Amino acid sequence: MKKNFVLSAIIMCCAISSCTHNVMRLKPVARETFWSQGKEITSATHNNITTQIAFDRYSDAEKRLYFDVEFTNNSPEPVTIDAGAFYYSAFGRVADSLSEKSKVLIIKAIDPEAELLAIDTKIRDQISLHEKVQVATAVIDIALILVDKRNQTDDERRAESEEKDQTRTNAQIEYEESLQKLYAHRDFWERYALRKTTLLPGKSVRGLIAAPAEERARSLQLYLPCGNSENVITFHQDVF
């Protein structure tokens, strides 16, 4: 018994130690850059569509990269900005193989509209489940009232009631915290993400774009298509 406990403890420690947390920084390779609020910004122009972009942050919890990007339409025609169409190529070192056939891996950006739909679906499901649990709990309470408890002492009945109240309180707190996290996540994508936008001539739009991180990559080439234009911007990636 003792040996099994020790073995389990060793396995758990190994599992914990294998969990790595990375810090990532991306730097534009362009020679001409400028800094603003701690962010190194680079730009590119194609067919009168100018893109200014900077690495914003890496979320280790989500394993996602975030970029702060601004588009300016200097063309005579409106163009559609759709983050769901953005992607990047991940390049590794010579010794790294990011795919079986090539040293390049194509990774699509997160579509804010799809992300919001997924969050709304989770919120709906959580609220629906919570309501069903409440109804089921009420039915169980009614059934328990009908149960003969004459053999219980007053202290036992009081303890049982307090335990039920505490269990319900904990469940309610957990439900509200989970729902609050979903609403906060939704608020981020609604307010700060670069949403799908028809950009009129002479206008600009700015927001965050996100993409799954590829930790093996040493450089990323971002492709930002919009209308008949596609700006391509390269970043060097360091993993600490």
N, C-alpha and C positions, 0 to 999 in steps of 0.2 A: 504493500500500500504506500509506504513511504517512498519507495523507489519510483513508483508511478507518479507520485506528486512532484518529486524532484525533476523527473523527465518532462512532465507537463510544464513546469516552471521554466526549464531550459528552452523548450520549444517556444514558449510565449516570449521569452526574452529575445530569442533569435528573430522572431517575427516582428517584434517592436523595433529592433535595431535595423531591420531591413527596410523599414519605412523611411524613405529619404524625402527631404524637403529642400527644394532648390530655390535659389535667387537668380533671376535672369535679367540681363540688361541688353538692350538693343541699341546700336549706334548706326546712324545713316552713313553709308560709304561715300556719299557725295562730298566733294571738297568744299562747296559753298553751302554753308549752313548758318543758322543764327539761333540764339537762345532766347527763350521766354519762359519765365516762371519755372526754371529748372529743367525745361524740356528743350532738346536740340531738334530744331525744325529744319526739314529739307523740303524742296518744292520741285515740281515738274509741270511742264505745259505741253499739251498736245491738242491740235485742232481748236485752239483758243479756250481750252478747259484747263484751268490751273488748279493743281492739288498741292496743298501744304499739309505735311504730315509729320508727326512726332510719336515716338514710343511713349506710351502713357504709363503702363505698369504690367506686371505679370502676376496673376492670381494663382498661387500655389494650390489653394483649396479647389479651384475650378479647373486648373491646368489650362488656363487661357491667357492669351496675349491681348492687350488692349492698346489701341492706337487712337490718338487725337488727330482728326483729319478735317480739313476745310476745303470745299470745292467752290471755285468762282467761275461763273459762266460768262466768258467774254465773247462768245459767239453770237450771231444774230438770231439763233433759234433756241427754243427751250430744250433742255435735256433732262432725262430722268436719272436720278441718283438712286441706286438700289444696292445697299450693302450686301444683300443676299447673292449678288453676282460677283462679289470680290473674292479673290483667292490669293494664295501665295505658293511659291515653289520653295521647298526646303532643301538646301544643299549641305551635305556632310563633308567630313574630311575624306581623303582618298581611301583611308582604311575603313571608313564607315560605309555601310550599305543600307540606305533608307528604304530601299525596295529591292526585290530580287533581280529585276531587269535593269535598274538604273540607279544612279546616285541621287535622283531627284524624287521628291514626294510632293504631290499636289494636295493642298489643304484648303478647303472652302471656308470662308468667313461665316460667322453666325448670322442668320437672317433674323433681324429684330422682330419682324412681323410674325414669323413662325415661333419665335421665342415667347412673344406675348401671348399667342394663342395657347401654347403649351402651359404657360403659367396660369392663364384663365381657366383652363381645363382642370388643373390641379386644385385651384381654389374652389371651383364648383364641386369637385369630387370630395374634397375635405368637408365642405359645408354639408353636403348631402349625407355623407357618412356620419357626421356628428349628429345630425337630426335623427337619423335612423337609430343610432345608439341611445339617444335620449328617449325615444319612444319605447325601445326595448327595455330600457332601465325602468321606465314608469310601469310597464306591464309586470316586470319582475317584482317591483315594490308592492303592487297590488296583490300579487300572488303570495308574497311573504306575509302580508298582513293577515291573510286568511289561514296561515299556518298556525297550528296550536303551539304556543310558546309558554304554556303554563309551567313547564319544567325548568324554565330559565329564571334565574334570580334577576332582581332589578339591576344589579351591577353588570351582569352578563348582557342584558338587553341594552344598557347604556353603552357598554364597550363596543357592542356590535354596531350600534347606531353611529357612534363616533368614528369607527373604522370605515363605515360606508361613506360618511360625509367627507372624510379625509381623502378617500379614494376618488370620489367624484370631484373634489376640489383640485386634486393633482391632475386628473384627466382634463379638466376644464382649462387649467393653466397651460398644460402641454398643448392643447388644441389652439388656444389663443396665441401662444408664442409661435407655433408652427405657421398659423395663418398670417401673423404679423410679418414673419420672414418672407412669405410669398408676396405679400402686398409691397414690402420694401423692395424686393427683387423686381416686381412689376414696375414700381415707380422709377427705378433706375433705367430700365429699358424704354420706358415711355418718355422720360424727361431728358436723358443724357445720351442715349444711343443715336446714331445717325439713321433716322427713319427714311423710308422711301419717299422721295420728294421730286416733284417736277420743278426744276430750277430755271427760272426765266432769265433772259439775257440781262447781264449787268448785276445779277444777284449772286449772293453767296450763302452757303449753308455749312454748318459745322456740327460735329458730334463725334462720339466714340464708336469705333468698330472693334469687334472682338473676333478672335479665331482660336481654335484649339492649338495649343503649343506643341512643338516638336523639339524635345529637349536634346536630341542627338544632332540637330542641325547647327551649323556654324555660320550660315548666312541664309537670309530669306529674301526672296524677290517678290514684292507685292505687285499684283496686277489689279488696277482699279478702273474697270471699264465704265463708261457712261456715255450714252449716245453713240456717236461715231468716233469717240475718243477713248484711248486707253493709256493712262499714265502708269509707268512701271518704275518702282522705287526699290532700291536694295538696302538692306540693313545687315550689319554684322551682329551676330548673337554670341554673348558670353553667358555661361552657366557657372554659378558659384556654389 
